[in-house]
């Protein structure tokens, strides 16, 4: 749920939890814990906090986007899932989008398209769609990306197939429907 500073204060009371401090503690725990289970739980929490624009400034300050980007390539499958979900939640914001684009986000998300994991692939395709700008369009609609998404559009998972077809349709690539081919709008 989207929050305002006033709503946060009202819900937290006079001695309420300082959101920045809590997010800072989460990022510190992620960096210091040896437990893979704890890392997964913390990254899931950070991905959930990434949903609310009120947290964007704090997440940027704490370099949570860097954590997500790093986990896309270096993390275990559960960590990659949470990282992709976090990126997906953050990338509609202009500052976050610019940062993700400037720091290799398209390439990292493209690599995630090779996965068979539904959640990871759905978050990656959605993020790529959200990251399209006039400047990033050629990278996001490159032959490599379109080939990987076309493979997903022809797959057996209806959720992935439908989203992949939407991507292809939105970016003017032929989309196969039954025995005919339709050109995207």
N, C-alpha and C positions, 0 to 999 in steps of 0.2 A: 504494500500500500504506500502511495506517495505521501510524504509528510511535509509539514512546514516546521520551521523552528519553534513557532508558538505551540504547535501540537505536541512536539517533542517535549517541550518544557512542561506543558500541562500533564502529559502522561507520566513524566518522570518525577514530578514534584520538585520541591525546593532543593533537595539533596539528590536529585536524580542522577542517573548514570550519564557521564560525559561520553557522548557518542565517539568523538575523536579518540579519547583515551581507550575506550573499549576496542575500537578498530586497531589502534596501535598495539594493544595487548595481543590481539589475534595475530597480527603480522609478526610480532616478536615470537609468539608461540610457534608459528609456522616455521620460522627460521631456526629455532633452537631445538625443537622436539626431535627425538630420534624415532618416535613411534609413527609408523605409516598410517595407522588408524587415526591418530590424533591429527596428522597432517591432512588427511582426507576430510575430517570433520571441520577443521579450521578453514580449509579452502572452500568447502561447501558453504560455510557461514559467510565468508567473504563474497562468494558469488551471489548469495542471497542479498547481502547488503548492497551489492552493485545494482540492484533493481531500482533503488530509490535515488532520484537525482539529488536529494538533499545530502547524500553521502559522497557525491562525486569529488568535491574539492578535497575531502579528507582522504579518499582513496588515492587520488593523484599525489597528494602530499606524502603518503605512506608508500608510494610506488607499488601499489597493488597490481596495476596493469603490468608492470615488469614481472611480477610473480606469476601472473596468469600467462603471459607470453612465454616465459621460461618453462612453465609446466606443460605447455602445449607440445614441446619437443622433448623434454627431459623426464616428464612425470610418468607415473604408472597410469594405466588406463583410467582408474577412478579419478586421479588427479587431473588427467587430460580432460575428462568429462566436465569436471567442475570449472577448470580454467576456461574451456570453450563457452560454458554457460555464463561465466563472469564476463568474458569479452562480449558475448552477445548482449548482455544486459547493459554494458557500458558504451557500446559503440554508436549509439544514436546521438550522443552528446558530441558537439562539434570538437571541443578540445580533446576528448578521449579518442574520437575517430582519427583526428590528425596524428595523435601520438601513436596509436596502433598502426596506422599506415606508415609512419616514418620509422617505425621500429620492427619492420618485417612481419607484421601481423598477417598480411595476405599470404605470404609464402608459408607461414606456420599453419594457418587455417587450411590452405590448399593441401598440405601434407596430411592433415586430419581426414580429408576426403577419401583417403586410401583405406581407412578403417572400415570394419564391418559393424562397429558399435553404433546402434541407432541414435542414441543421445548425442554422441560426439559428432556424428555426421550432420544431424539436424541443426545443432548449434553452429556448426561450421558453415553450412550453406546459408543459414539465416544471417549470420554475422557478415559473410561476404556480401550478401544483398544490402545489408545496412551500411556497409563500408563504401559502396559505390559513390564516387564523386566524379566530376568531369576529369579530374587529375588521375584518379585511380581506376577509371573504367577500363582502360586498355590492359592493365595488369589483372584485374578481376575477371575480365572476359577473354583472357589469353587462351590460346589453343590448349595449353596444358589444363587449365581450370575447366574449360568447356568439355574437354574429353573426359575428365574425371566425373563431372556432373552428369554428362550424357550416360556414362556407365551406370550411375546411380538411378537415372531416370528409367533405365531399362531393367532395373532389378526387381526383386520380388517383394520388397518391403513397401507396402502402400504409402506409409507416411513419408519415407524418404523419396520414393518415386514421385509422389505428388509435389513435394517441395522442389525437387530437382526440375520437374517440368515447369513449375512456376518460374524458377530462375531462368531456364532456357527461353521460356516464352517472353518474359520481361526484357530480355536482352536480345530479342530478335533472332533467335536460332530456331530452326525447324524442330517441332515437337511431334513425335509419333503418337498418334491416337488410333488404336486398333490397326486397321490395314492402311490407313491414310496418313499423310504427313501434313501438319498444319504449321503455318508460319506464325511465330509469336507476334503479338501486337506491339 
